[in-house]
Amino acid sequence: MHRSELSADVLRLLMEGTVIPAHPLALTAERDLDARRQRALTRYYVDAGAGGLAVGVHTTQFAIRDVGLYEPVLSLAAESARAWTARPLVMVAGLAGRTAQAVAEARTAVRLGYHAGLLSLAALKGRSEDEIVAHCEAVAAEIPLVGFYLQVAVGGLPLSANFWRRFAQIDNVVAIKMAPFNRYRTLDVIRGVAEAGALDRVALYTGNDDHIVLDLVLPFDLRIGGKAVRTSIKGGLLGHWSVWTASAVKLFDRCKVVRGAAAIDADLLALDARVTDCNAAFFDVANDFHGCIAGCHEVLRRQGLLAGIWCLDRNEGLGPGQTAAIDRVLREHADLSDDAFVRANLERWLA
């Protein structure tokens, strides 16, 4: 599928920027798929106002591929979203593995109605830049591609500005999720896309869960070929937005309104630190992100959306001290939560 085949509504939503939560995986205590709660999560994100869903990504747990859940989980999310709303949603499928696997997953995603693939490059560790670009080109022949700069701490590769220039030159690339959790590497992506002359075709999305608000409101100035170039990050595709999503949509709307303004309200800028403080607890920064998936599960469990925090990997769980850290941010930043919204709708989502 080529990007020209996407509906005008979906492509416009993606390019203008929107909220795309990274969809978690709901499991039973036996670590089987909990289809009822998985469906409830999708309904929650739709009703919260998300503009899309990313499924089969890091937050969904890459291990779904090892237990035969990749297609069932993608299918359930796509079917649940279509049944719950008629408004356009950008459906993004996570793609992983070596080239043959990633191509096969891309074909599955297209068959299930997904619009783009978020391409993890973790399996190409040790490969040359030429080999990685060739891999990306092969997958882009199957589905519009969203690049993914995953932070090194959870398996990502360090990638140069030159790589991102070459990546952005691939015709079927539509967006890039920047999630290196690193200012220098984030700028490498932006510079690469600018040098490729692709800023009007490739939408920049933040995946930097540690820097969400400032990524969404600040302009980025570069000098390309002796000329000044100013651009902005259009939206977010974030694991952090798998929780408190209704509040995240409201925050995103505030950020979008002031983007490009001559002055930005100090109270909005100050929210960056508060959101990052919450993220530190949810993502278990104190333990080098050990509990980054389980932490999000714990917030959803406390709201009643998940029955437990079980992960496919039995070694994954909350890190030492993470429960206390979550207790603190829930108490100190309660106004950033969407607990009331969830309480009012939970029974309907679980029906």
Secondary structure, DSSP 8 states (H G I E B T S, - for coil): --GGGS-HHHHHHHHH--EEEB----B-TTS-B-HHHHHHHHHHHHHHT-SEEEESSGGG-GGGGGGT-HHHHHHHHHHHHHHH--S--EEEEEE-SSHHHHHHHHHHHHHTT--EEEE--GGGTT--HHHHHHHHHHHHTTS-EEEEEE-GGGT-----HHHHHHHHTSTTEEEEEEE-S-HHHHHHHHHHHHHTT-TTTSEEEE--TTSHHHHHH--EEEEETTEEEEE---EEEESGGGSSHHHHHHHHHHHHHHTT-S---HHHHHHHHHHHHHHHHHTTGGGTTTTHHHHHHHHHHHHTS-S----SSTT-S--TTHHHHHHHHHHHTGGG--HHHHHHHHHHHH-
